Amino acid sequence: MGDPVRYFKALADENRIEIIKLLKTGNVCACDLLESLQVTQPTLSHHMKILVDSGLVVPKKDGKWVRYTLAPCACENLIHELEKIF
């Protein structure tokens, strides 16, 4: 099971919450995230590092870009942690 504090810290930013919402649709390219969020590439990289390090998001190299997807087990663990709190 993942670290719930790490999950919550990763979600403690509105841009990262928006990224999670965008990833609900499946595998998303960083280029599409950049366009949707209207942030700079370094800013997106910062947010993605936090989400990947938390275990909520999984990266996959695709040429010069990276595609991201939600980590199903981590998302289930996060939901379980929320249920324990509430």
C-alpha positions in Angstrom: 0.0 0.0 0.0 1.2 3.5 -0.8 1.9 6.3 1.5 -1.3 8.3 1.9 0.5 11.5 3.0 2.5 11.4 -0.3 -0.8 11.0 -2.2 -2.4 13.9 -0.4 0.6 16.1 -0.9 0.6 15.3 -4.6 -3.0 16.3 -4.9 -2.5 19.6 -2.9 -2.3 21.7 -6.0 -5.1 22.6 -8.4 -2.9 22.0 -11.5 -2.1 18.4 -10.3 -5.8 17.8 -9.6 -6.6 19.0 -13.2 -3.9 16.6 -14.5 -5.5 13.7 -12.7 -8.8 14.6 -14.2 -7.3 14.7 -17.7 -5.6 11.3 -17.1 -9.0 9.7 -16.3 -9.5 9.4 -20.0 -6.5 7.1 -20.3 -3.0 7.5 -21.7 -2.2 11.2 -22.3 0.8 12.7 -24.0 2.7 15.5 -22.1 2.2 17.7 -25.2 -1.6 17.4 -24.7 -1.3 18.2 -21.0 0.7 21.3 -21.9 -2.0 22.5 -24.3 -4.8 21.8 -21.9 -3.2 23.3 -18.8 -1.5 26.3 -20.5 1.6 26.0 -18.4 5.2 26.0 -19.4 7.1 22.7 -20.0 9.3 23.1 -16.9 6.1 23.7 -14.8 4.5 20.6 -16.2 7.6 18.6 -15.6 7.6 19.7 -12.0 4.0 18.7 -11.5 4.5 15.4 -13.3 7.6 14.5 -11.2 5.5 15.0 -8.0 2.6 12.9 -9.3 5.0 10.1 -10.6 7.0 10.1 -7.3 3.8 9.8 -5.4 2.9 6.6 -7.4 -0.4 8.0 -8.6 0.9 8.4 -12.2 3.0 6.2 -14.5 5.2 7.6 -17.3 6.0 5.9 -20.5 8.5 7.3 -23.0 7.1 7.7 -26.5 9.8 9.2 -28.8 10.6 12.7 -27.6 7.5 12.9 -25.5 6.2 11.1 -22.4 2.8 9.6 -22.2 1.2 9.4 -18.7 -1.5 7.2 -17.2 -3.0 6.8 -13.8 -1.7 3.9 -11.7 -4.8 1.8 -10.9 -3.4 0.3 -7.7 -2.3 3.6 -6.4 -5.7 5.2 -7.2 -7.5 2.3 -5.4 -5.2 2.7 -2.4 -6.0 6.5 -2.3 -9.7 5.8 -2.3 -9.2 3.2 0.4 -7.3 5.7 2.5 -10.0 8.3 2.0 -12.6 5.8 3.1 -10.7 5.1 6.3 -10.7 8.8 7.1 -14.3 9.5 6.3 
